[in-house]
């Protein structure tokens, strides 16, 4: 049963890739037929690599880490409070009256519920903070790609990070031109080969 599930997952994955490739082929075919008089020029860029080299990313990471640390410290303080209340409860439970025992249990449960709610809220808050900090850098990188594409007559630019390209001519890689547009002088890291 488990093996059949794995085989179905692999087959589904292959079907999704095949569907994507067929869709991309149809779009390219229709585009080439529809715009026969206009030359279509395709380019590609590894957007994730470009993003990793963006100026200002280090300060964004530092700001996010500081923010994340403050959230983690708050959660740790709540965790310590919960542990202390629980240890106190365990050490005195035998000598407690019924009303004190139920009050202490309610306090512990209330704190646990607040911690759970804090964890959910903090996760969403950290995601929002990361988005807020990274959005301007991503937008700047996208704008540079757009400008280079327009300056060099490209009709479409593919993100080779997504792995949808089966082949790409190295001369159509816009990484160096976009880096120049952004003033990035850092060498582009070598891309690791994917295992198949």
C-alpha positions as CSV (number, residue, x, y, z in Angstrom):
1,X,0.0,0.0,0.0
2,X,2.8,2.4,1.0
3,X,4.7,1.5,-2.2
4,X,1.7,2.2,-4.4
5,X,1.3,5.6,-2.7
6,X,5.0,6.4,-3.5
7,X,4.6,5.3,-7.1
8,X,1.4,7.4,-7.4
9,X,3.3,10.4,-6.0
10,X,6.1,10.0,-8.5
11,X,3.7,9.5,-11.4
12,X,1.8,12.7,-10.3
13,X,5.0,14.6,-10.1
14,X,6.0,13.5,-13.6
15,X,2.5,14.4,-14.9
16,X,2.8,17.9,-13.4
17,X,6.2,18.4,-15.0
18,X,4.9,17.1,-18.4
19,X,1.8,19.3,-18.2
20,X,4.0,22.3,-17.4
21,X,6.3,21.6,-20.3
22,X,3.4,21.0,-22.7
23,X,1.8,24.3,-21.5
24,X,5.0,26.2,-22.0
25,X,5.5,24.7,-25.4
26,X,2.0,25.6,-26.5
27,X,2.5,29.2,-25.2
28,X,5.8,29.5,-27.1
29,X,4.3,28.0,-30.2
30,X,1.3,30.3,-30.1
31,X,3.5,33.3,-29.4
32,X,5.7,32.5,-32.3
33,X,2.8,32.1,-34.6
34,X,0.9,35.1,-33.4
35,X,3.8,37.4,-33.5
36,X,5.6,36.0,-36.6
37,X,6.4,39.5,-37.8
38,X,7.9,40.4,-34.4
39,X,11.1,38.6,-33.3
40,X,10.6,37.1,-29.8
41,X,13.8,37.2,-27.7
42,X,13.9,35.1,-24.6
43,X,16.3,35.5,-21.7
44,X,16.8,34.0,-18.3
45,X,18.2,34.8,-14.9
46,X,18.7,32.9,-11.6
47,X,16.7,35.3,-9.5
48,X,17.5,33.6,-6.2
49,X,21.2,34.1,-6.8
50,X,20.7,37.7,-7.8
51,X,18.6,38.3,-4.7
52,X,21.4,36.8,-2.5
53,X,23.8,39.4,-3.9
54,X,21.6,42.4,-3.5
55,X,23.0,45.5,-1.7
56,X,21.4,46.0,1.6
57,X,20.5,42.4,2.2
58,X,22.9,42.1,5.1
59,X,21.3,44.9,7.0
60,X,17.8,43.4,6.3
61,X,19.0,40.1,7.6
62,X,20.5,41.8,10.7
63,X,17.3,43.7,11.4
64,X,15.2,40.6,11.0
65,X,17.4,38.6,13.3
66,X,17.2,41.3,16.0
67,X,13.4,41.3,15.6
68,X,13.2,37.5,15.7
69,X,15.5,37.4,18.8
70,X,13.1,39.7,20.7
71,X,10.2,37.5,19.8
72,X,12.1,34.4,20.9
73,X,13.1,36.0,24.1
74,X,9.5,36.9,24.9
75,X,8.4,33.3,24.2
76,X,11.3,31.9,26.3
77,X,10.2,34.1,29.2
78,X,6.7,32.7,29.0
79,X,8.1,29.2,28.8
80,X,10.1,29.8,32.0
81,X,7.1,31.2,33.7
82,X,5.1,28.1,32.7
83,X,7.8,25.8,33.9
84,X,8.1,27.6,37.3
85,X,4.3,27.6,37.8
86,X,4.1,23.9,37.0
87,X,7.1,22.9,39.2
88,X,5.6,25.0,42.1
89,X,2.2,23.3,41.5
90,X,3.8,19.8,41.5
91,X,5.8,20.4,44.7
92,X,2.7,21.7,46.6
93,X,-0.2,19.8,45.1
94,X,-0.5,17.2,47.9
95,X,-1.0,19.9,50.5
96,X,-3.4,22.1,48.5
97,X,-7.1,22.5,49.1
98,X,-9.4,21.7,46.2
99,X,-10.1,25.4,45.4
100,X,-6.4,26.3,45.4
101,X,-5.5,23.2,43.3
102,X,-8.2,24.1,40.7
103,X,-7.1,27.8,40.7
104,X,-3.4,26.8,40.1
105,X,-4.4,24.4,37.3
106,X,-6.5,27.1,35.7
107,X,-3.5,29.5,35.8
108,X,-1.3,26.9,34.2
109,X,-3.8,26.1,31.5
110,X,-4.4,29.8,30.8
111,X,-0.7,30.5,30.5
112,X,-0.3,27.5,28.1
113,X,-3.2,28.8,26.0
114,X,-1.7,32.3,25.9
115,X,1.7,30.7,24.8
116,X,0.0,28.8,22.0
117,X,-1.8,31.9,20.8
118,X,1.5,33.9,21.1
119,X,3.3,31.3,19.0
120,X,0.7,31.4,16.2
121,X,0.6,35.2,16.2
122,X,4.4,35.4,16.4
123,X,4.9,33.1,13.4
124,X,2.5,35.3,11.3
125,X,4.2,38.5,12.6
126,X,7.7,37.2,11.7
127,X,6.5,36.3,8.2
128,X,5.0,39.8,7.8
129,X,8.2,41.4,9.1
130,X,10.3,39.4,6.7
131,X,8.0,40.4,3.8
132,X,8.1,44.1,4.9
133,X,11.9,44.1,5.0
134,X,12.6,42.1,1.8
135,X,9.8,43.5,-0.5
136,X,11.8,46.7,-1.4
137,X,14.9,44.6,-2.3
138,X,12.9,42.2,-4.4
139,X,11.2,45.1,-6.1
140,X,14.5,46.8,-6.9
141,X,15.9,43.5,-8.4
142,X,12.7,43.0,-10.5
143,X,12.9,46.6,-11.8
144,X,16.6,46.1,-12.8
145,X,15.7,42.9,-14.7
146,X,12.8,44.8,-16.4
147,X,15.1,47.7,-17.4
148,X,17.8,45.3,-18.7
149,X,15.2,43.4,-20.7
150,X,13.8,46.5,-22.3
151,X,17.3,47.9,-23.0
152,X,18.3,44.7,-24.7
153,X,15.1,43.9,-26.6
154,X,14.0,40.9,-24.6
155,X,10.4,39.9,-24.9
156,X,10.3,37.4,-22.0
157,X,12.7,36.7,-19.1
158,X,12.4,33.4,-17.3
159,X,13.4,32.7,-13.8
160,X,15.9,29.8,-14.0
161,X,15.7,29.3,-10.3
162,X,12.4,27.5,-10.7
163,X,14.0,24.9,-12.9
164,X,11.5,25.1,-15.8
165,X,14.2,25.7,-18.4
166,X,15.4,22.5,-20.1
167,X,18.0,24.4,-22.1
168,X,19.3,27.9,-22.1
169,X,21.9,29.6,-24.2
170,X,24.5,31.1,-21.8
171,X,24.5,34.3,-24.0
172,X,20.9,34.9,-22.9
173,X,21.7,34.9,-19.2
174,X,21.1,38.4,-18.0
175,X,22.9,38.0,-14.6
176,X,25.9,40.1,-15.5
177,X,23.9,42.9,-17.1
178,X,21.5,43.1,-14.2
179,X,24.3,43.0,-11.7
180,X,25.9,45.9,-13.5
181,X,22.6,47.8,-13.5
182,X,22.5,47.4,-9.7
183,X,26.1,48.1,-9.1
184,X,26.9,44.6,-7.8
185,X,30.6,43.7,-8.3
186,X,30.5,40.5,-6.3
187,X,31.3,37.4,-8.3
188,X,28.2,35.2,-9.1
189,X,28.4,32.0,-7.0
190,X,28.8,28.8,-9.0
191,X,25.5,27.0,-9.5
192,X,25.3,23.6,-8.0
193,X,24.3,20.8,-10.4
194,X,21.0,19.2,-9.5
195,X,20.9,15.5,-8.9
196,X,18.3,13.6,-10.9
